[in-house]
Amino acid sequence: MDPHVWTSPVLAGKMIGSIRDKLIELDPAHAADYARNHDVFLAELEVLDNEIHTLLEPLSNRKFMVFHPAWGYFADRYHLTQVPIEYQGKEAGARRIAELIEHAKHEQIRVIFVQPQFDKRSARQVAEAIDGSVIAVDPLAANYVDNLRRVGKEFAQVLK
């Protein structure tokens, strides 16, 4: 089960609806504020989703490699395929690394995305073997909209 639901702006929009509803239940005196803020942020998420969709739709290369599989909902939303190095919270062993290298070469994957919160050694090992690079993208960055916009641009750049 992938807990990284927020990497999809559409699913984040559903989450903020639940948050709005709970805040209104807990603090009905400010219901109008919560509703207004929800609507403004939901509109911003819709714009973001359209921007990312426009960036990624024309790509022919739709596979990307990540160290930690945090981008599954993002990948699903934009019809991409995430290939993780880490599996079920465990770093890849030598056999898995060799398989990933062969897969990356076959699929012409040249970039491994990593989170700043994780060790990058396995990702660097694969990147060196495929003559690729490692790029940090953070699903936990503070400014959600700006971060996903940047991530969309990074993906578009390396997958073209």
Solvent accessible surface area in square Angstrom, and as a share of the most:
residue,aa,sasa,rsa
1,M,227,1.01
2,D,38,0.20
3,P,91,0.57
4,H,23,0.10
5,V,45,0.26
6,W,68,0.24
7,T,1,0.00
8,S,3,0.02
9,P,2,0.01
10,V,56,0.32
11,L,50,0.25
12,A,7,0.05
13,G,7,0.07
14,K,135,0.57
15,M,77,0.35
16,I,25,0.13
17,G,12,0.11
18,S,74,0.48
19,I,94,0.48
20,R,62,0.22
21,D,76,0.39
22,K,104,0.44
23,L,67,0.33
24,I,50,0.25
25,E,118,0.53
26,L,124,0.61
27,D,42,0.22
28,P,93,0.58
29,A,91,0.71
30,H,89,0.40
31,A,31,0.24
32,A,73,0.56
33,D,49,0.26
34,Y,49,0.19
35,A,36,0.28
36,R,132,0.48
37,N,92,0.47
38,H,20,0.09
39,D,84,0.44
40,V,95,0.55
41,F,63,0.26
42,L,55,0.27
43,A,52,0.41
44,E,74,0.33
45,L,3,0.01
46,E,97,0.44
47,V,83,0.48
48,L,0,0.00
49,D,12,0.06
50,N,96,0.49
51,E,65,0.29
52,I,1,0.00
53,H,67,0.30
54,T,95,0.55
55,L,61,0.31
56,L,1,0.01
57,E,109,0.49
58,P,103,0.65
59,L,18,0.09
60,S,109,0.71
61,N,44,0.22
62,R,58,0.21
63,K,57,0.24
64,F,2,0.01
65,M,0,0.00
66,V,1,0.01
67,F,3,0.01
68,H,32,0.14
69,P,35,0.22
70,A,0,0.00
71,W,2,0.01
72,G,14,0.14
73,Y,53,0.20
74,F,0,0.00
75,A,3,0.02
76,D,101,0.52
77,R,95,0.35
78,Y,3,0.01
79,H,132,0.59
80,L,12,0.06
81,T,63,0.37
82,Q,37,0.16
83,V,16,0.09
84,P,31,0.19
85,I,0,0.00
86,E,8,0.04
87,Y,132,0.50
88,Q,135,0.60
89,G,61,0.59
90,K,139,0.59
91,E,94,0.42
92,A,20,0.15
93,G,47,0.45
94,A,91,0.71
95,R,197,0.72
96,R,78,0.28
97,I,10,0.05
98,A,55,0.42
99,E,92,0.41
100,L,2,0.01
101,I,25,0.13
102,E,108,0.49
103,H,63,0.28
104,A,0,0.00
105,K,95,0.40
106,H,147,0.66
107,E,52,0.23
108,Q,127,0.56
109,I,4,0.02
110,R,111,0.41
111,V,16,0.09
112,I,0,0.00
113,F,2,0.01
114,V,3,0.02
115,Q,7,0.03
116,P,70,0.44
117,Q,94,0.42
118,F,65,0.27
119,D,54,0.28
120,K,46,0.19
121,R,172,0.63
122,S,11,0.07
123,A,0,0.00
124,R,121,0.44
125,Q,99,0.44
126,V,0,0.00
127,A,4,0.03
128,E,138,0.62
129,A,44,0.34
130,I,5,0.03
131,D,128,0.66
132,G,27,0.26
133,S,53,0.34
134,V,44,0.25
135,I,39,0.20
136,A,46,0.36
137,V,0,0.00
138,D,24,0.13
139,P,9,0.06
140,L,103,0.51
141,A,37,0.29
142,A,112,0.87
143,N,84,0.43
144,Y,45,0.17
145,V,9,0.05
146,D,79,0.41
147,N,15,0.08
148,L,3,0.02
149,R,60,0.22
150,R,100,0.36
151,V,0,0.00
152,G,0,0.00
153,K,111,0.47
154,E,43,0.19
155,F,0,0.00
156,A,13,0.10
157,Q,112,0.50
158,V,39,0.22
159,L,8,0.04
160,K,166,0.70
